[in-house]
Amino acid sequence: MQRYFIYLAYDGTAYHGWQIQPNGGSVQECLMKALSTLMRRNVEVVGAGRTDAGVHASLMVAHFDSEKLLDVTFMTDKLNRLLPPDISVYRLQAVKPEAHARFDATARKYEYYVTTAKLPFNRQYRCRLFQTPDFERMNEAAQTLFDYTDFTSFSKLHTDVKTNHCKIMHAAWTQVDEVTWVFTIQADRFLRNMVRAVVGTLLEVGRGKLTVEGFRNIIEQKDRCQAGSSVPGQGLFLVDVTYPEDTFITEQ
């Protein structure tokens, strides 16, 4: 049995998130159907994480098993022909039998885009702000994230995770153009809804409704009800997933 990682991208607008669920279409379901059609058997696919409804990925990683060695170039091409236009496979890569797309990831990176302009062609990929917040103050607040590992205050309630601890490696706002800013955050793992809750609470700081010290206090209270509202999903992108070098098989 050979295990493969699939590197893919998707526009999450039409989906109820990555994970298969009974109430609507998912990216995982589409990928599993395409693989199962190609391999003529039921194929299980495990993703590096779960993006929520409307959230996008410029780079997601998933794994599946094959009973035989595959021509990865051929499979990539065939998958892209079968998949809908809003899901694209970059490549397949052979990995060690025990490699796991979710549990072996050492870091994940997300980007959240906001804009102060009405942009018809970007409305599915940006969160519209009706006033310009203080991004300098928001960056000051974002730096406090490095002082903590328990982010219960930014986690969706009643999730099935064993711990709410994460190690933040990067967190900063940068300006993209005159009307667009992006918040980039990287950590070893993320809690459900965490990035959107962090961004929503940072925007409270940027609007002057919350001080930097108040942001710190919210983290320390470990209470989701104290943090700001989650921002909409369409501005969020999973942009990178990192693995140890020894995960991959260089030659087949």
C-alpha positions as CSV (number, residue, x, y, z in Angstrom):
1,M,0.0,0.0,0.0
2,Q,1.4,3.4,-1.0
3,R,0.3,6.6,0.6
4,Y,0.2,9.9,-1.3
5,F,-0.2,13.5,-0.4
6,I,-2.4,15.6,-2.7
7,Y,-1.6,19.4,-2.9
8,L,-4.7,21.3,-4.0
9,A,-6.5,24.6,-4.0
10,Y,-10.1,25.6,-3.9
11,D,-12.6,28.4,-4.0
12,G,-14.8,27.7,-1.0
13,T,-17.7,29.9,-2.0
14,A,-20.0,27.1,-3.1
15,Y,-19.1,24.6,-0.3
16,H,-20.1,24.0,3.3
17,G,-16.4,23.7,4.1
18,W,-13.8,21.0,3.6
19,Q,-15.3,18.2,5.7
20,I,-18.1,15.9,4.4
21,Q,-21.4,16.7,6.1
22,P,-25.1,15.8,5.5
23,N,-26.4,19.3,4.8
24,G,-24.4,20.3,1.8
25,G,-21.5,19.8,-0.6
26,S,-17.9,19.7,0.6
27,V,-14.5,19.8,-1.0
28,Q,-13.5,16.5,0.7
29,E,-16.6,14.8,-0.9
30,C,-15.7,16.1,-4.4
31,L,-12.1,15.0,-4.1
32,M,-13.1,11.5,-2.8
33,K,-15.7,11.1,-5.6
34,A,-13.1,12.0,-8.3
35,L,-10.4,9.7,-6.8
36,S,-12.9,6.8,-6.4
37,T,-13.9,7.2,-10.0
38,L,-10.3,7.1,-11.2
39,M,-9.3,4.2,-9.0
40,R,-12.5,2.3,-9.4
41,R,-13.0,1.7,-5.6
42,N,-14.0,3.8,-2.6
43,V,-11.1,6.0,-1.6
44,E,-10.9,7.7,1.8
45,V,-9.3,11.2,1.9
46,V,-7.9,12.9,5.0
47,G,-7.3,16.6,5.0
48,A,-4.7,18.7,6.9
49,G,-7.5,20.6,8.5
50,R,-11.1,21.6,8.3
51,T,-11.9,24.9,6.6
52,D,-15.4,26.3,7.4
53,A,-18.1,27.2,4.9
54,G,-17.0,29.8,2.4
55,V,-13.4,29.7,3.4
56,H,-10.8,29.2,0.6
57,A,-7.5,27.4,0.3
58,S,-4.6,28.4,-2.1
59,L,-2.9,25.4,-0.6
60,M,-4.5,22.4,1.2
61,V,-2.9,19.0,1.7
62,A,-4.8,15.7,2.0
63,H,-3.7,12.1,1.9
64,F,-5.0,8.8,0.5
65,D,-3.8,5.3,0.0
66,S,-3.3,3.3,-3.3
67,E,-2.8,-0.4,-3.7
68,K,-0.3,0.2,-6.4
69,L,2.3,2.9,-7.4
70,L,0.7,5.7,-9.4
71,D,1.8,7.9,-12.3
72,V,1.5,11.1,-10.3
73,T,1.6,13.4,-13.4
74,F,-1.1,11.3,-15.1
75,M,-3.2,11.2,-11.9
76,T,-2.9,15.0,-11.4
77,D,-4.1,15.7,-14.9
78,K,-7.0,13.2,-14.7
79,L,-8.2,14.5,-11.3
80,N,-8.2,18.1,-12.7
81,R,-10.4,16.9,-15.6
82,L,-12.9,15.3,-13.2
83,L,-13.0,18.0,-10.5
84,P,-15.2,21.1,-10.8
85,P,-13.6,24.4,-11.9
86,D,-13.4,25.7,-8.3
87,I,-11.1,22.8,-7.2
88,S,-7.6,22.4,-8.6
89,V,-4.9,19.8,-7.8
90,Y,-1.3,21.0,-8.0
91,R,0.5,17.7,-7.6
92,L,0.6,14.3,-5.9
93,Q,3.6,13.2,-3.9
94,A,4.5,9.8,-2.5
95,V,5.0,9.8,1.3
96,K,5.9,7.2,4.0
97,P,3.1,4.7,4.8
98,E,2.6,6.3,8.3
99,A,2.6,9.9,7.1
100,H,-0.6,11.8,8.1
101,A,-1.8,15.0,6.4
102,R,-3.3,16.3,9.6
103,F,-1.3,15.0,12.5
104,D,2.2,15.3,10.9
105,A,1.8,19.0,9.9
106,T,4.2,21.1,11.9
107,A,2.8,24.5,10.8
108,R,-0.2,26.0,9.0
109,K,-0.5,29.5,7.6
110,Y,-3.7,31.5,7.0
111,E,-4.3,34.9,5.4
112,Y,-7.4,37.1,6.0
113,Y,-8.1,39.9,3.6
114,V,-10.1,43.1,4.4
115,T,-10.9,46.0,2.1
116,T,-12.3,49.5,2.7
117,A,-13.6,49.7,-0.9
118,K,-16.6,48.2,-2.6
119,L,-15.0,45.7,-5.0
120,P,-17.6,43.8,-7.1
121,F,-15.0,41.3,-8.4
122,N,-13.5,40.6,-5.0
123,R,-16.6,40.4,-2.9
124,Q,-16.2,36.7,-2.4
125,Y,-12.5,37.0,-1.3
126,R,-12.5,40.1,0.9
127,C,-14.2,41.3,4.1
128,R,-15.6,44.8,3.5
129,L,-14.8,47.4,6.2
130,F,-16.8,50.6,6.2
131,Q,-14.2,52.6,8.1
132,T,-10.4,52.2,8.2
133,P,-9.3,50.8,11.5
134,D,-6.0,51.5,13.2
135,F,-3.8,48.8,11.8
136,E,-0.8,49.9,13.8
137,R,-2.7,49.4,17.0
138,M,-4.0,46.1,15.7
139,N,-0.4,44.9,15.0
140,E,0.5,45.9,18.6
141,A,-2.3,43.8,19.9
142,A,-1.4,40.9,17.6
143,Q,2.1,40.8,19.1
144,T,0.5,39.8,22.4
145,L,-0.5,36.5,20.9
146,F,3.1,35.3,21.1
147,D,2.9,35.5,24.9
148,Y,0.2,32.8,25.2
149,T,-0.5,29.2,24.1
150,D,-4.1,28.7,25.4
151,F,-6.5,30.3,23.0
152,T,-9.8,29.0,24.4
153,S,-11.2,32.6,24.0
154,F,-10.9,32.3,20.2
155,S,-12.2,28.7,19.9
156,K,-15.6,27.6,18.7
157,L,-17.5,26.2,21.7
158,H,-18.1,22.5,22.2
159,T,-15.5,21.2,19.9
160,D,-14.0,17.7,20.2
161,V,-10.4,18.7,20.6
162,K,-8.3,17.5,23.6
163,T,-6.4,20.8,24.0
164,N,-6.8,24.5,23.2
165,H,-3.1,25.1,23.2
166,C,-1.4,26.4,20.0
167,K,2.0,27.9,19.3
168,I,1.8,31.1,17.3
169,M,4.8,31.6,15.0
170,H,3.7,34.7,13.1
171,A,0.9,37.2,13.4
172,A,0.9,40.6,11.5
173,W,-1.2,42.9,9.4
174,T,0.4,44.2,6.2
175,Q,-1.0,46.6,3.5
176,V,-1.5,45.1,0.1
177,D,-2.7,48.2,-1.8
178,E,-4.5,51.5,-1.0
179,V,-7.7,49.8,0.1
180,T,-6.6,46.2,1.1
181,W,-4.8,44.8,4.1
182,V,-4.0,41.2,5.0
183,F,-3.6,39.5,8.3
184,T,-1.1,36.6,8.1
185,I,-1.0,34.1,11.0
186,Q,1.1,30.9,11.3
187,A,0.9,28.3,14.1
188,D,1.6,24.7,14.7
189,R,-2.2,24.1,14.8
190,F,-5.4,26.1,14.9
191,L,-8.7,25.7,16.8
192,R,-12.1,25.7,15.1
193,N,-13.0,29.3,14.0
194,M,-9.8,30.6,15.7
195,V,-8.5,32.8,12.9
196,R,-11.8,34.5,12.3
197,A,-12.3,35.1,16.0
198,V,-8.8,36.6,16.4
199,V,-9.4,38.9,13.4
200,G,-12.8,40.0,14.7
201,T,-11.3,40.8,18.1
202,L,-8.4,42.7,16.5
203,L,-10.8,44.8,14.5
204,E,-12.4,45.8,17.9
205,V,-9.0,47.1,18.8
206,G,-8.6,48.9,15.5
207,R,-12.0,50.6,15.9
208,G,-11.1,51.8,19.3
209,K,-13.6,49.6,21.1
210,L,-10.9,47.6,22.8
211,T,-7.5,48.5,24.1
212,V,-4.3,46.4,23.6
213,E,-4.4,45.5,27.2
214,G,-8.1,44.6,26.9
215,F,-7.2,42.2,24.0
216,R,-4.6,40.6,26.3
217,N,-7.2,40.3,29.1
218,I,-9.6,38.5,26.7
219,I,-6.9,35.9,26.0
220,E,-6.3,35.4,29.7
221,Q,-10.0,35.0,30.5
222,K,-10.2,31.8,28.3
223,D,-13.9,32.6,27.5
224,R,-15.1,32.8,23.9
225,C,-18.0,35.0,25.0
226,Q,-15.5,37.8,25.9
227,A,-13.9,37.9,22.5
228,G,-15.2,39.8,19.4
229,S,-17.5,38.4,16.7
230,S,-16.0,36.1,14.1
231,V,-15.5,37.8,10.7
232,P,-17.1,36.3,7.6
233,G,-15.5,33.3,6.0
234,Q,-15.0,34.6,2.5
235,G,-11.9,36.7,3.4
236,L,-10.0,33.7,4.8
237,F,-7.5,31.5,2.9
238,L,-5.4,28.6,4.0
239,V,-2.1,29.3,2.2
240,D,0.5,26.8,3.5
241,V,0.9,23.5,5.4
242,T,4.4,22.5,6.5
243,Y,5.7,18.9,7.0
244,P,9.1,17.4,8.1
245,E,11.4,16.6,5.2
246,D,11.5,12.9,6.1
247,T,7.7,12.7,5.4
248,F,8.3,12.4,1.7
249,I,9.6,9.6,-0.6
250,T,11.8,11.2,-3.2
251,E,12.0,8.3,-5.5
252,Q,9.4,5.7,-6.4
